[in-house]
Amino acid sequence: MRFLFTSVILGTIAMLSGCQTQKQSPKQPPQFNTGALWYDTNHEVINAHGGGLLLVNKTYFWYGEKRGTSASEGVSVYSSKDLYHWKNEGLALPKSNDPNSEIAVGGLIERPKVIYNTKTKKYVMWFHLELPNQGYKAARAGIAISDTPTGPFRYLKSFRPNGNMSRDMTLYLDDDGSAYHIYSARENYDLRIVKLTDDYLDATQQDSLLFSNHREAPAIFKKNHLYYLITSGCTGWEPNQASLHVASSLFGPWKLLDDPMQGPLANKTFGGQSTYILPLKDKKNAFIFMADKWNPKDLKDSRYLWLPIEFENNQPVIKWQEQWQLSSYNP
Ligand code: DGJ
């Protein structure tokens, strides 16, 4: 009991201070240091927030918001073969120098996600776009396209899917090649899903309400024909309690399950907010839950919480771990 209490306190102190660093030592096997400063292969701190990952052959690409103190500086992309060591591949989507562009400096690009279209052979990026100098009023989905995973992507357009506001979002590519945009609508009170057109460049009219309980930060995965969706509440940059829903169809009905987080600050998602869930390439039913621990005073210093998803009685569970390795997954 005393041990549990002490480790909870120590874990909480480490989480709050962010005092660990994620520098990998060549002598030791690599590990994830949850919430620590994470350096790329060039010894620069990784700047890829609200991100998502894409696997291309044997390489993972990590797309995320490049942030300044508060500014949105485009979408950065990093590459890795092992998920521990990341090479900065530059800006996948730079801000435009044209003041009339929808992605000009002064607007926001948040939560970028990229999927590959095997028919058109294009990499397609969707993101939450806010137009320059309008705060969060525009609430649009933005789309960019590239022939290569590192880009630079070409900005195409933005819109509100079927007229709905679109803020926090994710993309989901299902096994049959159909893709979906899951998004917070109606001032974030509604979470909706819309099926994309075959080229992934537009929303179809197959657009439906998932639930109406003021959620954002959707992150989704599929296991044994069931879809699991983790979302956050709406408290700006402040952490809050995650919720987990399950459904056998993307269009629902979605059933609320218990909060999967366990450990210090579990009821505040360990101080973070969901952004993406990565299925591992070489392990069946192995997923990494990815969250951002935002620092609103200096957004570029926001940290990454990556944790393994475990299954207990067939229910997803995410336990706080200060350090962990991919070998911790059962074979
Ligand atoms: C919460 C969202 O999840 C973030 O992506 C960002 O939009 C902040 N709100 C802004 O307050």
Residues whose N, C-alpha, C, O or C-beta is under 5 A from the ligand:
A	BS01	DGJ	E110 D168 E216 A217 G236 W237
